[in-house]
Amino acid sequence: MAKKGNLSIPWPFEGMNIRLNTDTGFLKLIAIVTMLVDHMGAILFPQYRVMRIIGRIAFPIYAYCLTVGCVYTHDMLRYVQRVVLLALIAQPIYVVAMHHTNAAMYAVSFAEQPVRAALNFYIASWNDPSILLSLALGLILLWSIRDRHLVITAAALLFCWIIRGRLDYGFNGILLMLLFFLFCQTPLLSLPVVAGFMVWWGLQGGSYQVFGVRFATQMFALLALPFIYIRTNTRLRINKWVFYLFYPAHLVLILVLDRLAIFG
């Protein structure tokens, strides 16, 4: 209760309590499995479109799990550092494994200038960042809101908007994380807001058509919502390092299988 004479408005994002599904071990398992299916479908089995549909489940769950982490983690600096470090390590693996390399990455000869070539290769790989950059920026944004650093909030939003064309899932991915965070304490409001935003997002494309309504593959991200809004209690625990390291590890697996042409 505010002291008498104190007219300051309480900050609503302090001492938050998430009222959606907090069974994060189970959610993380769903996220990494559907991500693996998605990336294998993109590189190894492009003929099976259903794998990319299943893969749309992964990002909303990743975005939500980071929201939960932002609410309940006290040492946010270390949390952000882990995600950023993972993004830095995984970036070159990502672009090679997912066939996102560009000519600039090979502009310097490895045979003649190996050190300079490696540095150039790495820097140029950021022309197409992995999803980890979006998640790291979203986490910084939520952290700034939670701790009431509104100048950083404005700067983070502006930066994300400026580089939106480089972000996996664009600016909409950042907005999804923001919506999860802003409404995580009010499920009855969160569900229609988040679902409405995801429907609007899914309508920005025309890969599919039902009853004359055209929509993109992104519409299938709605399949993630039951996992997020239906509370479960599996008591499943996944070590945080297993969860983090799975990302580069699954990219290495896909890269090796692709190079061996096992499924070709």
Secondary structure, 3 states (H helix, E strand, C coil): CCCCCCCCCCCCCCCCCCCCCCCHHHHHHHHHHHHHHHHHHHHCCCCCHHHHHHHCCHHHHHHHHHHHHHHHCCCHHHHHHHHHHHHHHHHHHHHHHCCCCCHHHHCCCCCCCHHHHHHHHHHHHCCCCCHHHHHHHHHHHHHHHHCCCHHHHHHHHHHHHHCCCCCCCHHHHHHHHHHHHHCCCCHHHHHHHHHHHHHHHHCCCCCEEECCEEECHHHHHHHHHHHHHCCCCCCCCCCHHHHHHHHHHHHHHHHHHHHHCCCC
